[in-house]
Amino acid sequence: MGEISKTTLSKVRLLYSRTNVFIQFNDDVCLPGVLCTFEESPKKYIFTWTSEDKISEKDMKIYKEVENSKDVVLPDSTNGSYVTYNEELMKNSISAPLNDIASFSTTIPTEWYVGIIFQLKNELYLPAFYIQKRQYEEDIEFYTELASWFSILGKNVYKTGNDTGAQIYKIYDKDEEVNESNTLVVKDQLKKENSDLGKIIEDAKFNILLQFSKVTQKGKEAAAHILGAPVSKPLVPLLPKSFVYSILSKEEVKNICDEYEAAREYLRLMSKEMQEKTLNAINQTINSKIGNSNSYQRVNEEEIEWHEEAFITDIIKSIDSDEQNALFSPSTQEEDNEWQNIEMPDFKSDRTGSPITVEQWVTFYDNEGRLTKSEDELRDLIYHSGLENDIRMDAWKYLLNIFPWDSTEEKRNEINVTLKESYDSLKQQWKNILSNGPSADGEEEDYDSQNNGNAGDERYETDIYKRILDRKYRIEKDVLRTDRTIPMYSNNSENYSSDNPEIYDDIDTDTSQAGWNSNLEILRDILISYTFLENDNGYVQGMSDLLAPILGVFRSESDSFWCFNEFMEKYKNNFHRNQEEMKNQLSLLLDLLRLMDIELYEHFEKLNCLHLFFCFRWLLVIFKREFDFYDSMRVWETIWSQKKSDYYQLFIAVAILKQNKTQLLSLDAFDSILKYINNLSGNIKVEPTLNDAEIIYKKFIYRYMELKNRLINEKVNFMKKNQESGIVHMEAFDENGEDEQNNAASDIVELAKNEIKMDPTSIINRLSKLTTENEASN
């Protein structure tokens, strides 16, 4: 066969076809299409997925005929059917040369479909394709068809495993050297060989990113179209944006997961949730297709539904532009400069840069030892100044709800005595259990948390002795790595301990020389006591990070325990196995970053980094690793003292990102960003960061109100257009939650406000969680 001319390139010879193959469009909808292999030119074979609604009825019949045919279309034969592959189809296809596919893996099949993921030779990946089961198939036979694709090219398929048991199928040239541990796959052996998608994403290090590389010109044009078309923007990763992870193969990520089990759990849950959402979307698409063949996609129809997302980026950019014009436009005659009449809020920080001293603090007490300033006054002082270390052991007890703000010295002494007695009793309880050993009769303890899905990262032991012993071992292992460069936790003679940690039971050595000391012993005992008191929490890596500065302040085991307990009341959800709070914070951080720095947001979006996993450690342990040990205390007391936001840590996170914006914009891959962010650890300046966080919060209030008002205006315009078309909006509610009866009797602006207010997915409602100020949060 000679060179195919441009006029005949619109027809290609079909070698293989499979219909009802889905890709993810967004969280709720999947697009059906056809997966096929065709011959573009002699000995040049293309693997492609094409959107079903773009294929003509005539060609769809051909695709189905080839799919149902028992005859194999060989490359060297003259038989075969030809289908159209024109410019329109190029724009709605995902394709790559068959020769560029390096490996594949399949999901565990359900009753109705199976997923497959292809890796290209340059280590990038095509999106997951989900293949619907044929009516007559006992099992989905797609596995048995894969080998024939590659035998066309004179290649062999080998099965290779990893330490998780997941299977990956790699494609080799027939004369290529293959590891002896790999197994040559024959066609019928491929059947039912599969692996779990969650394991592939997490443990097999699969990079689930939509990137097109080494593709034909057709593929490049298709990619450019998909990535550029506004209506197809959700196709950019072809999977839900918040679940796209290309990270577990990165060394920096492995290190974080080794340090914090919560990070590994977070990624595992994300990959699992991604799969579940994808499969649910397929079911919804199939069901809607049964009812209406055109109901799953309305790309070319006129939109009559409100889509907030279509306006957000432009509104934020307009706010950016207006701020710049108002702040930096040169002064001209008033009639020529509309910006002169705009009053911009004061975005300056009020931080003093000078912490409250001991001398100042003692003047705040009267003769009875009661504070003379109000709680709000003192909180404001601490927020803007911070505290000298010598007064933290007093002030932190107010901030952490140990002392009432109006308590006398006598009352506080009583509280201290009561809390010490309670702690000593609690500690003695678990020590007695360890001394007595396991229950002789082997009876299981009856604890409500036995089946608690929110326990820590440990295997739940029903026997209380075994549970405490297991936690003790894991805690000792963790505290040995906690802040060993800080003098009180370092290995020196002043911190000698005669205690014999469980972790050293199997080695004959002096534990002081092995790194154990008296302060680590206190850390361990406090953490065991905490997990004994709060049994549902278990112990999770990272808790020792939060305790170390508290013990550094109080130097008292009882005081440290109760302050740590109150600290954990605020942040224990960070460590829960379901990771809902970490997902919530990272999602809110993404919304906040988008509003406050759209350029940085779009840079992360371009690099498929909107998961913001590089900020995970920041939020998990409240910047403990990012600042100097003593500076982290200043960060914490700033967060505790303010009442502006329940998520003030997110404003600090945005401050750090913006401080490093120039460097971050110069990086072009997730692993580069993660490495850069991790290298900031211990090198971030505390006062400039807290200054910036305060400014960002003030600017957030202004921008949030601007975004809200401008979005309402867009909604009003949209509703007016719909009214002109005869469409009536009935989805509005009044302030009491009652339905509005008709549009004519209600102000359209109030209708627009109420529709946005009643939409829990609106960015306005999401951002409202970031402030407690009434004007902004209402």
PETARA-V797302 format. One record per residue. N is the residue number from 0. RES is the residue in three letters. PHI is phi as a letter, one per 40 degrees, with the letter a starting at -180 (999 if undefined). NEAR is the number of other C-alpha atoms within 10 Angstrom. D_FIRST is the distance of its C-alpha to the first C-alpha in whole Angstrom. Layout:
# PETARA-V797302
n->{N:N}
res->{RES:RES}
phi->{PHI:PHI}
near->{NEAR:NEAR}
d_first->{D_FIRST:D_FIRST}
This chain:
# PETARA-V797302
n->{0:1:2:3:4:5:6:7:8:9:10:11:12:13:14:15:16:17:18:19:20:21:22:23:24:25:26:27:28:29:30:31:32:33:34:35:36:37:38:39:40:41:42:43:44:45:46:47:48:49:50:51:52:53:54:55:56:57:58:59:60:61:62:63:64:65:66:67:68:69:70:71:72:73:74:75:76:77:78:79:80:81:82:83:84:85:86:87:88:89:90:91:92:93:94:95:96:97:98:99:100:101:102:103:104:105:106:107:108:109:110:111:112:113:114:115:116:117:118:119:120:121:122:123:124:125:126:127:128:129:130:131:132:133:134:135:136:137:138:139:140:141:142:143:144:145:146:147:148:149:150:151:152:153:154:155:156:157:158:159:160:161:162:163:164:165:166:167:168:169:170:171:172:173:174:175:176:177:178:179:180:181:182:183:184:185:186:187:188:189:190:191:192:193:194:195:196:197:198:199:200:201:202:203:204:205:206:207:208:209:210:211:212:213:214:215:216:217:218:219:220:221:222:223:224:225:226:227:228:229:230:231:232:233:234:235:236:237:238:239:240:241:242:243:244:245:246:247:248:249:250:251:252:253:254:255:256:257:258:259:260:261:262:263:264:265:266:267:268:269:270:271:272:273:274:275:276:277:278:279:280:281:282:283:284:285:286:287:288:289:290:291:292:293:294:295:296:297:298:299:300:301:302:303:304:305:306:307:308:309:310:311:312:313:314:315:316:317:318:319:320:321:322:323:324:325:326:327:328:329:330:331:332:333:334:335:336:337:338:339:340:341:342:343:344:345:346:347:348:349:350:351:352:353:354:355:356:357:358:359:360:361:362:363:364:365:366:367:368:369:370:371:372:373:374:375:376:377:378:379:380:381:382:383:384:385:386:387:388:389:390:391:392:393:394:395:396:397:398:399:400:401:402:403:404:405:406:407:408:409:410:411:412:413:414:415:416:417:418:419:420:421:422:423:424:425:426:427:428:429:430:431:432:433:434:435:436:437:438:439:440:441:442:443:444:445:446:447:448:449:450:451:452:453:454:455:456:457:458:459:460:461:462:463:464:465:466:467:468:469:470:471:472:473:474:475:476:477:478:479:480:481:482:483:484:485:486:487:488:489:490:491:492:493:494:495:496:497:498:499:500:501:502:503:504:505:506:507:508:509:510:511:512:513:514:515:516:517:518:519:520:521:522:523:524:525:526:527:528:529:530:531:532:533:534:535:536:537:538:539:540:541:542:543:544:545:546:547:548:549:550:551:552:553:554:555:556:557:558:559:560:561:562:563:564:565:566:567:568:569:570:571:572:573:574:575:576:577:578:579:580:581:582:583:584:585:586:587:588:589:590:591:592:593:594:595:596:597:598:599:600:601:602:603:604:605:606:607:608:609:610:611:612:613:614:615:616:617:618:619:620:621:622:623:624:625:626:627:628:629:630:631:632:633:634:635:636:637:638:639:640:641:642:643:644:645:646:647:648:649:650:651:652:653:654:655:656:657:658:659:660:661:662:663:664:665:666:667:668:669:670:671:672:673:674:675:676:677:678:679:680:681:682:683:684:685:686:687:688:689:690:691:692:693:694:695:696:697:698:699:700:701:702:703:704:705:706:707:708:709:710:711:712:713:714:715:716:717:718:719:720:721:722:723:724:725:726:727:728:729:730:731:732:733:734:735:736:737:738:739:740:741:742:743:744:745:746:747:748:749:750:751:752:753:754:755:756:757:758:759:760:761:762:763:764:765:766:767:768:769:770:771:772:773:774:775:776:777}
res->{MET:GLY:GLU:ILE:SER:LYS:THR:THR:LEU:SER:LYS:VAL:ARG:LEU:LEU:TYR:SER:ARG:THR:ASN:VAL:PHE:ILE:GLN:PHE:ASN:ASP:ASP:VAL:CYS:LEU:PRO:GLY:VAL:LEU:CYS:THR:PHE:GLU:GLU:SER:PRO:LYS:LYS:TYR:ILE:PHE:THR:TRP:THR:SER:GLU:ASP:LYS:ILE:SER:GLU:LYS:ASP:MET:LYS:ILE:TYR:LYS:GLU:VAL:GLU:ASN:SER:LYS:ASP:VAL:VAL:LEU:PRO:ASP:SER:THR:ASN:GLY:SER:TYR:VAL:THR:TYR:ASN:GLU:GLU:LEU:MET:LYS:ASN:SER:ILE:SER:ALA:PRO:LEU:ASN:ASP:ILE:ALA:SER:PHE:SER:THR:THR:ILE:PRO:THR:GLU:TRP:TYR:VAL:GLY:ILE:ILE:PHE:GLN:LEU:LYS:ASN:GLU:LEU:TYR:LEU:PRO:ALA:PHE:TYR:ILE:GLN:LYS:ARG:GLN:TYR:GLU:GLU:ASP:ILE:GLU:PHE:TYR:THR:GLU:LEU:ALA:SER:TRP:PHE:SER:ILE:LEU:GLY:LYS:ASN:VAL:TYR:LYS:THR:GLY:ASN:ASP:THR:GLY:ALA:GLN:ILE:TYR:LYS:ILE:TYR:ASP:LYS:ASP:GLU:GLU:VAL:ASN:GLU:SER:ASN:THR:LEU:VAL:VAL:LYS:ASP:GLN:LEU:LYS:LYS:GLU:ASN:SER:ASP:LEU:GLY:LYS:ILE:ILE:GLU:ASP:ALA:LYS:PHE:ASN:ILE:LEU:LEU:GLN:PHE:SER:LYS:VAL:THR:GLN:LYS:GLY:LYS:GLU:ALA:ALA:ALA:HIS:ILE:LEU:GLY:ALA:PRO:VAL:SER:LYS:PRO:LEU:VAL:PRO:LEU:LEU:PRO:LYS:SER:PHE:VAL:TYR:SER:ILE:LEU:SER:LYS:GLU:GLU:VAL:LYS:ASN:ILE:CYS:ASP:GLU:TYR:GLU:ALA:ALA:ARG:GLU:TYR:LEU:ARG:LEU:MET:SER:LYS:GLU:MET:GLN:GLU:LYS:THR:LEU:ASN:ALA:ILE:ASN:GLN:THR:ILE:ASN:SER:LYS:ILE:GLY:ASN:SER:ASN:SER:TYR:GLN:ARG:VAL:ASN:GLU:GLU:GLU:ILE:GLU:TRP:HIS:GLU:GLU:ALA:PHE:ILE:THR:ASP:ILE:ILE:LYS:SER:ILE:ASP:SER:ASP:GLU:GLN:ASN:ALA:LEU:PHE:SER:PRO:SER:THR:GLN:GLU:GLU:ASP:ASN:GLU:TRP:GLN:ASN:ILE:GLU:MET:PRO:ASP:PHE:LYS:SER:ASP:ARG:THR:GLY:SER:PRO:ILE:THR:VAL:GLU:GLN:TRP:VAL:THR:PHE:TYR:ASP:ASN:GLU:GLY:ARG:LEU:THR:LYS:SER:GLU:ASP:GLU:LEU:ARG:ASP:LEU:ILE:TYR:HIS:SER:GLY:LEU:GLU:ASN:ASP:ILE:ARG:MET:ASP:ALA:TRP:LYS:TYR:LEU:LEU:ASN:ILE:PHE:PRO:TRP:ASP:SER:THR:GLU:GLU:LYS:ARG:ASN:GLU:ILE:ASN:VAL:THR:LEU:LYS:GLU:SER:TYR:ASP:SER:LEU:LYS:GLN:GLN:TRP:LYS:ASN:ILE:LEU:SER:ASN:GLY:PRO:SER:ALA:ASP:GLY:GLU:GLU:GLU:ASP:TYR:ASP:SER:GLN:ASN:ASN:GLY:ASN:ALA:GLY:ASP:GLU:ARG:TYR:GLU:THR:ASP:ILE:TYR:LYS:ARG:ILE:LEU:ASP:ARG:LYS:TYR:ARG:ILE:GLU:LYS:ASP:VAL:LEU:ARG:THR:ASP:ARG:THR:ILE:PRO:MET:TYR:SER:ASN:ASN:SER:GLU:ASN:TYR:SER:SER:ASP:ASN:PRO:GLU:ILE:TYR:ASP:ASP:ILE:ASP:THR:ASP:THR:SER:GLN:ALA:GLY:TRP:ASN:SER:ASN:LEU:GLU:ILE:LEU:ARG:ASP:ILE:LEU:ILE:SER:TYR:THR:PHE:LEU:GLU:ASN:ASP:ASN:GLY:TYR:VAL:GLN:GLY:MET:SER:ASP:LEU:LEU:ALA:PRO:ILE:LEU:GLY:VAL:PHE:ARG:SER:GLU:SER:ASP:SER:PHE:TRP:CYS:PHE:ASN:GLU:PHE:MET:GLU:LYS:TYR:LYS:ASN:ASN:PHE:HIS:ARG:ASN:GLN:GLU:GLU:MET:LYS:ASN:GLN:LEU:SER:LEU:LEU:LEU:ASP:LEU:LEU:ARG:LEU:MET:ASP:ILE:GLU:LEU:TYR:GLU:HIS:PHE:GLU:LYS:LEU:ASN:CYS:LEU:HIS:LEU:PHE:PHE:CYS:PHE:ARG:TRP:LEU:LEU:VAL:ILE:PHE:LYS:ARG:GLU:PHE:ASP:PHE:TYR:ASP:SER:MET:ARG:VAL:TRP:GLU:THR:ILE:TRP:SER:GLN:LYS:LYS:SER:ASP:TYR:TYR:GLN:LEU:PHE:ILE:ALA:VAL:ALA:ILE:LEU:LYS:GLN:ASN:LYS:THR:GLN:LEU:LEU:SER:LEU:ASP:ALA:PHE:ASP:SER:ILE:LEU:LYS:TYR:ILE:ASN:ASN:LEU:SER:GLY:ASN:ILE:LYS:VAL:GLU:PRO:THR:LEU:ASN:ASP:ALA:GLU:ILE:ILE:TYR:LYS:LYS:PHE:ILE:TYR:ARG:TYR:MET:GLU:LEU:LYS:ASN:ARG:LEU:ILE:ASN:GLU:LYS:VAL:ASN:PHE:MET:LYS:LYS:ASN:GLN:GLU:SER:GLY:ILE:VAL:HIS:MET:GLU:ALA:PHE:ASP:GLU:ASN:GLY:GLU:ASP:GLU:GLN:ASN:ASN:ALA:ALA:SER:ASP:ILE:VAL:GLU:LEU:ALA:LYS:ASN:GLU:ILE:LYS:MET:ASP:PRO:THR:SER:ILE:ILE:ASN:ARG:LEU:SER:LYS:LEU:THR:THR:GLU:ASN:GLU:ALA:SER:ASN}
phi->{999:c:c:c:c:c:c:c:c:c:b:b:c:c:b:a:a:a:c:f:b:b:b:c:c:a:c:b:b:b:c:c:a:b:c:a:b:b:c:c:a:d:g:b:b:b:c:a:b:b:d:c:c:c:c:c:d:c:c:c:c:c:d:c:c:c:c:c:c:c:c:c:c:c:c:c:c:b:c:h:b:b:b:c:a:c:d:c:c:d:c:b:b:b:a:a:d:d:c:c:c:c:a:a:a:b:c:c:c:c:c:b:a:b:b:b:b:b:b:c:c:c:g:c:b:c:c:c:b:b:b:c:c:c:c:c:c:c:b:c:c:d:d:c:c:c:c:c:d:c:c:d:c:g:b:b:b:b:c:b:b:b:c:c:g:c:b:b:b:b:b:b:c:c:c:c:c:b:d:c:c:c:b:c:b:c:d:c:c:c:c:g:c:a:a:c:c:c:c:c:c:c:c:c:g:c:c:c:b:c:b:b:a:f:c:c:d:d:c:c:c:c:c:c:c:c:c:c:c:d:c:b:d:c:c:d:c:f:a:d:d:c:b:c:b:b:b:c:c:c:c:c:c:d:c:c:c:c:c:b:d:c:c:c:c:d:c:c:c:c:c:c:c:d:c:c:c:c:c:c:c:c:d:c:c:c:c:c:c:c:c:a:c:b:c:c:a:b:c:c:c:c:c:b:b:c:b:d:d:c:b:c:c:c:c:c:c:c:c:d:c:c:c:c:c:c:c:b:c:c:c:b:c:d:c:c:b:c:c:c:c:c:c:c:c:c:c:c:c:b:c:c:g:b:c:c:c:c:c:c:c:c:c:c:b:c:c:c:g:b:c:c:c:c:d:c:c:c:d:c:c:c:c:c:b:g:b:c:c:c:b:c:c:c:c:c:c:c:c:b:g:c:b:c:c:b:c:c:c:c:c:c:c:c:c:c:c:c:c:c:c:c:c:d:c:c:c:c:c:c:c:c:c:c:c:c:g:c:c:c:c:g:c:c:c:c:b:c:c:d:b:c:c:c:c:c:c:b:c:c:b:c:c:c:c:c:c:c:c:c:c:d:c:c:c:c:c:c:c:c:b:c:f:c:c:c:d:c:b:c:c:a:c:c:b:c:b:c:c:b:c:d:c:b:d:c:b:c:a:c:c:c:c:c:h:c:a:c:c:c:c:c:d:d:c:c:c:c:c:c:c:c:c:b:d:c:c:g:b:b:d:h:c:c:c:c:c:d:c:c:c:c:c:c:f:b:c:c:d:c:c:c:c:c:d:c:d:c:d:c:b:c:c:d:b:c:c:c:f:c:c:c:c:c:c:c:c:c:c:c:c:c:c:c:c:c:a:c:c:c:d:c:c:c:c:c:c:f:b:c:c:f:c:c:c:d:c:d:c:c:b:f:g:d:c:c:b:d:d:c:c:c:c:c:c:c:c:c:c:c:c:c:b:c:a:c:b:c:d:c:c:c:c:c:d:c:c:c:c:b:d:d:c:c:c:c:c:b:a:d:c:c:c:c:c:c:c:c:c:c:d:g:b:c:c:c:c:d:c:c:d:c:c:c:c:c:c:c:c:c:d:c:c:c:c:c:d:c:c:c:c:c:c:c:c:c:c:c:c:c:c:c:c:c:c:g:c:b:c:b:c:c:b:c:c:c:g:c:c:c:c:a:c:c:c:b:c:c:c:c:c:c:d:c:c:c:c:c:c:c:c:c:c:c:c:c:c:c:c:c:a:b:c:d:d:c:c:c}
near->{8:6:10:14:9:8:7:12:15:16:18:21:22:24:24:23:20:20:21:18:24:30:24:25:23:21:17:16:23:26:23:28:25:23:24:21:23:24:20:21:16:12:12:13:22:24:22:21:25:25:21:21:18:15:20:12:11:10:15:17:13:17:24:14:13:21:16:11:11:8:9:13:18:13:19:10:8:10:13:16:18:17:19:18:21:14:12:12:20:24:21:23:25:26:28:24:21:21:18:17:21:19:20:20:26:26:23:16:21:13:10:16:21:24:26:21:21:22:20:22:15:11:13:20:24:24:24:25:21:26:25:23:21:15:9:7:9:9:18:21:16:19:20:16:14:15:21:18:18:18:14:18:16:12:18:21:26:20:19:16:15:10:8:10:13:20:22:21:24:22:23:17:14:13:9:10:8:14:9:7:10:14:15:17:15:14:14:13:12:19:16:16:18:20:21:21:24:23:19:22:25:24:18:23:15:24:22:25:21:21:16:20:20:14:20:15:12:21:24:20:19:24:24:13:16:21:18:13:13:11:13:16:14:18:23:23:22:25:25:20:20:19:20:23:25:21:23:20:17:15:13:18:20:15:10:17:18:13:16:20:18:27:23:18:19:22:22:17:20:22:22:19:16:23:22:13:20:27:22:16:22:27:17:16:22:21:14:15:15:11:11:10:13:11:12:19:16:10:9:7:7:7:9:12:9:11:12:15:10:11:13:18:14:12:18:22:15:15:18:16:12:14:16:12:16:17:14:10:13:11:10:11:9:10:8:9:14:13:21:17:9:12:9:12:10:10:15:13:17:12:19:14:13:12:18:19:15:14:9:10:16:12:11:14:15:13:9:10:16:18:20:15:15:12:16:13:11:20:21:16:19:23:26:23:21:26:23:15:19:12:17:21:19:15:20:21:20:21:24:20:13:19:19:15:19:15:14:17:16:11:14:17:12:11:13:16:12:11:17:18:11:14:21:13:12:15:18:13:14:20:16:11:16:15:10:11:12:15:14:7:6:9:11:11:13:10:13:9:16:14:11:13:11:16:22:23:18:17:11:18:16:17:16:22:21:17:17:21:19:17:23:22:16:19:23:23:17:19:26:21:15:19:18:14:11:13:11:19:24:19:20:14:10:11:17:16:16:12:13:14:15:15:15:16:10:7:8:7:11:14:19:18:12:11:16:26:24:18:21:27:21:20:25:25:20:24:25:26:24:22:20:21:16:14:18:20:23:25:25:24:22:21:20:24:19:21:23:24:19:23:23:19:19:21:15:14:18:22:21:24:25:22:23:22:22:17:19:18:11:12:17:17:17:23:31:23:22:18:19:14:17:20:18:13:18:20:17:20:24:20:17:25:23:18:25:23:17:18:15:18:18:17:17:22:15:13:14:22:24:22:22:17:18:21:19:20:21:21:19:23:20:22:26:25:19:23:20:17:18:15:17:20:23:25:22:18:21:22:22:20:22:18:16:13:17:15:17:19:21:25:25:26:21:24:24:21:18:19:15:14:14:11:12:20:14:11:15:13:14:21:20:15:21:21:15:17:18:19:12:14:15:16:11:16:13:19:18:15:20:24:19:23:22:22:18:23:25:16:18:22:20:17:19:21:16:16:20:18:14:18:22:21:15:17:23:18:15:16:22:15:13:15:13:9:10:9:12:14:16:13:16:24:18:15:9:6:10:9:12:16:13:13:14:8:8:13:9:18:15:16:24:22:20:19:19:22:16:14:13:10:11:15:21:21:17:16:20:19:14:23:20:15:13:8:9:18:16:10}
d_first->{0:4:7:8:12:15:15:13:13:16:14:13:12:15:16:19:22:26:28:32:31:34:34:38:38:42:45:45:42:38:35:33:29:26:25:21:18:15:11:11:8:6:10:12:14:17:20:22:25:26:29:30:32:29:26:27:28:25:23:26:26:22:23:26:24:22:25:27:24:25:22:19:16:14:11:9:11:10:13:14:15:15:17:19:19:21:23:26:24:23:27:28:26:26:23:22:19:19:20:23:25:27:30:31:34:35:38:41:40:42:43:40:38:37:35:33:32:30:30:28:28:30:33:32:32:30:33:34:32:34:33:35:36:35:38:37:36:39:38:35:32:30:31:29:26:26:25:22:20:21:20:17:17:19:22:26:28:32:35:37:41:43:47:47:45:42:39:36:32:31:27:27:24:25:27:28:32:34:37:39:40:37:36:33:32:30:29:32:34:33:35:38:37:38:40:42:41:44:44:41:42:45:45:42:41:39:38:38:37:34:32:29:27:24:22:20:21:21:23:25:26:26:29:31:31:33:35:36:37:40:40:37:40:40:37:37:38:37:40:43:44:47:46:43:44:42:45:46:43:46:49:51:50:51:54:55:55:57:59:59:58:58:55:53:55:54:50:50:51:49:46:48:48:45:44:46:46:42:43:45:43:41:43:45:41:41:44:44:41:42:45:43:39:40:43:41:39:41:39:39:42:45:47:51:51:53:51:53:50:49:52:53:51:52:56:56:54:57:60:59:59:62:64:62:64:67:68:67:67:69:73:73:75:75:74:71:70:69:69:73:74:71:73:71:72:74:71:73:74:78:77:80:79:82:83:86:88:91:93:92:91:95:96:94:96:100:103:101:98:96:94:95:92:90:87:85:86:86:82:82:83:81:78:79:80:80:82:84:83:87:87:84:85:88:85:82:84:85:81:80:83:85:88:89:89:93:94:97:97:99:97:94:96:96:92:92:94:93:89:90:92:89:86:88:89:85:84:87:85:82:84:86:83:82:85:86:82:80:82:83:82:79:79:76:77:77:75:74:71:70:67:67:63:64:66:65:62:64:64:67:70:72:75:77:78:74:73:75:74:71:71:74:71:68:71:72:69:68:71:71:68:70:71:72:72:75:79:80:77:76:78:81:85:86:83:84:84:85:83:80:77:75:72:74:76:74:75:78:78:80:78:80:78:75:75:77:80:82:80:77:79:81:77:76:79:79:75:76:79:77:74:77:79:75:74:71:69:69:68:65:64:65:69:70:69:71:74:74:75:78:80:80:82:84:85:86:84:86:85:81:81:82:80:77:77:78:75:73:74:72:69:68:66:64:64:63:60:59:58:59:61:59:56:58:59:56:55:58:58:54:56:58:56:54:57:59:56:53:51:51:50:47:46:47:45:42:42:42:46:48:49:51:51:53:56:56:59:61:62:62:65:66:65:67:65:64:67:70:72:75:73:71:75:75:72:73:76:75:73:76:78:76:76:73:70:70:66:68:66:63:64:65:61:60:63:61:57:59:61:57:55:54:53:51:49:48:47:43:43:45:46:47:49:51:52:53:55:56:58:60:62:66:65:65:68:70:72:70:67:70:71:67:67:70:69:66:68:70:67:65:68:67:64:64:66:64:61:63:64:61:59:62:62:58:59:61:59:56:59:61:57:57:60:60:57:59:58:61:61:63:62:65:68:72:73:75:71:72:70:70:71:69:67:70:73:71:71:67:67:69:66:63:65:66:62:61:64:63:60:60:56:57:57:61:62:60:62:65:65:66:69:72:74:75:73:70:69:71}
